[in-house]
Amino acid sequence: MLWLLLLVPVARAQTANDVAFMRSQPLGCFSRGYHFTQYIPNTNINTTSLKLCQEHCQYVPGCAKFTYKAFYGECWFADANAVEAPTGSSYLIMGYKTCSQQDMQMPGRCRTETPGNGFPGQTAQASDLAWPGGKQPSNLECWPKEWDGAPAPCKEVSVLDDTKNGWPGKCSGLVEIPHVNGTECGENCRQQSTCQSWQNTVYYSCWQGLGKDCFVRSNFVPREAQRLQHGSVRVLKDLTGMQIVGLWKGFDNSEGFFENSADAVLFCKHMCYSDVRCQYWTYAPNFGCWLEDAAQEYSPPYPLTLDAARRDTDYAKDCVAGEYIQHFCADAVQQRLTDNLPKLTDCAERGYRYEPPSMFLSPRTVEPNWESCKSRCEMTLFCEHFVYWPDGGCHTSGSDSRRVVAENFEVISGPINCVTTTISPAESWVQAVTTASPVGMDQPGVAGAGAGVAGAGAVAGVGIGVAGAHAPAETAHMAEIQIPLHGLEVGQLSAPEKHLLEGRYAAAIAQTLDIPITEVKEGPDSNALDSQVRLTPMAGGAALTAWTLNMPLTSSDTSQLAAKLKTPALVENLKVATTQATLPASALPGLNVEVGEPEVGSREHPLKPFKEEPGFWSQWWPLLLAVAIAACIAGFMFMHYQANQSDKYSSVSKKDKRLVMDGRGVSQDSEMMLKDFGTESSQGSYQPSYQQSSMPPPPPPAYSGGYSGSTGMPTPMPYRSQPGYNYA
């Protein structure tokens, strides 16, 4: 039961803010499922978000990369020489100091470095020292990755082998891709950087994979097939005359297909070049082609040492070609998945699905249409996306899923939280630029939008209009709060000082509105942390901007919230927050901050549309089912225990009765036991029960003693216990 109770917090450890923040950044800035082999000592901290972890890295000396452990809230910092490595945990996120091209630049081992003569070495340390940078690159370290750690697509795709050019293409070991027609198999393979080759059969079925023994296969001829190379390849070392331990066999020449070794070497090299996860390949005429296959259970060790790179074996002596290579995709040809498929609505589109396909305890169901599938997702706890297949299958996935191209164009998918209405430019917000503006300059609202907010344009640099078109009654609204702070020079604050001051101002606004501090946001369309506001410079001071849910939530009228802000309490709370921040003198040239009149506007909530909450049973049925099963098991075990105890007491009672009947003794409750075998007469003497019946009495027991001289009655022998008799 404990693991079920812990499941919910573990599943939500990867917050939606972290996922949204990763997705919003440039490709390759963050990768989930990776960590670094070494960290800067004594610098790790505990924090609450991925963004904060990245910000702290900018102030740690020598920090160029970091790892954020989402479930534990730990942040570990690494230098530029740290090597990334895959890990089995999806709650580890690797990231760079900033997401700029300069800070995300690949290390030298991914661009120009090659190993020296000492590679591979006797030990792992010796192998690393043979590289100019002191580290051997790890597998896929130099390939761009999506935020979820998957190898990113690369626009640079070239054809290595083609049936149109004489390549047999009869590969075995491929995997059939369901719902993909064979005529579209090639294009589907080009979009997946991990797809090495594709095959269209006579039945127009699509098969993809590394493929082995592609030259001789009886009774099989594909319609068409190709082997592709994604990105570019850099040769790091010639492996001729070596045997690399951990490789797998791709093919041999046992069928006599190759007339010379040069052709076999070329096809062997193409096999490794087609797999972005392959680093080593070798060819020996008497042994065949051997290469690294990431799909297998083992591979060459990292770093590579002489224990796995042998020169004294029969294979090594027969090896005529081989390479240690590195796959990379140039910055100019990196790409994300293209969004070129038409949408059905704002909440549904064709040709895409989500990976992983289903959440825990949320199996595939059959629904009549995609609308029903979406409704099922809306009523399921933690569901963020739905996928509806042509056969009626409905899958639901959470916030940790990623959008990928589906195997069938007819697949319909989408998020459950989406805005289905479009706001025209005339109805959108018009916000004045918070830079130098003359004091008292009018900042009117949008034409046709109704009256501006009370006091609009009276404050320097701040002007907000209110959208006049009212949204539907079931639409949530956010309120934008802007407060001028005269005499505060934001440009004189360092980043940590500014961050601390924003947090204090957020607490001051929350205290004034009497709401939790987590309800004060930086912006409705940002991925920043909760409980933060934004300070921007303006003429004569700074503009303080914050967002929160409107009061009431379904109304665009901000008068209720504005009335709470336009009180002396707000001025006092903001001044106290400024004093507690202990700002440098250069940030307060007048030694004081003057708080201007706040202005409030509203807009539709773009993050979470107002909707009916899911029912109790739809949210908690997995946990309730587990509790019911556990209760049934506990009840069965209790009943079984009670039955065993009843049998034990019953056997003891029968044993006591046998003791009385055999004349060996009586139990402690002798009176009750005697009543079971006889009754008392009216004179109070005991009368055996057989005297009250018509049955003859039993014969007297045989006595071995003598007779009494006075009475002539036999003298009873003293009772002796039988051997082995147990009184208990």
Buried (B, 14 or more C-beta within 10 A) or exposed (E): EEEBEEBBEEBBBBBBBBBBBBBEBBBBBBBBBBBBBEBBEEBBEEBBBBBBBBBBBEEBEEBBBBBBBBBEBBBBBBBBBBBBBBBEBBBBBBBBBBBEEEBBBBBBBBEEBBBEEEBBBEEBEBBBBBBEBEBBBBBBBBBBBBBBBBBBBBBBBEBBBBBEEEBBBBBBBBEEBEBBBBEBBBEBBBBBBBBBBBBBBEEEBBBBBBBBBBBBBEEBEBBBBBBBBBBBBBEBBEBEBBBBBBBBEBBBBEEEBBEEBEEBBBBBBBBBBBBBBBBBBBBBBEBBBBBBBBEEEEBBBBBBBBEBBEEEBEBBEBBBBBBBBBBBBEEEBBBBBEEEEEEEEEBBBBBBBBEBBBBEBBEBBEBEEBBBBBBBBBBBBBBBBBBBBEEBBBBBBBBBBBBBBBBBBEBBBBBBBEBEEEBEEEBEBBBBEBEEBEEEEEBBBBEEBEEBBEBBBBBBBBBBBBBBEEBEEEBBBBBBBBBBBBBBBBEBBEEEBBBBBBBBBBBBBBBBBEBEBEBBBBBBEBBBBBBBBBBBBBBBBBBBBBBBBBBEEBBBBBEEBBEBBBEEBBBBBBBBBBEEBEBEEEBBEEEEBBBBBBBBBBBBBBBEBBEEEBEEEBBBBBBEEBBEEEEEEEEEEEEEEEEEEEEEEEEEEEEBEEBBEEEEEBBEEEEEBBEEEBEEEEEEEEEEEEEEEEEEEEEEEEEEEEEEEEEEEBEEEEEEEEEEEEEE
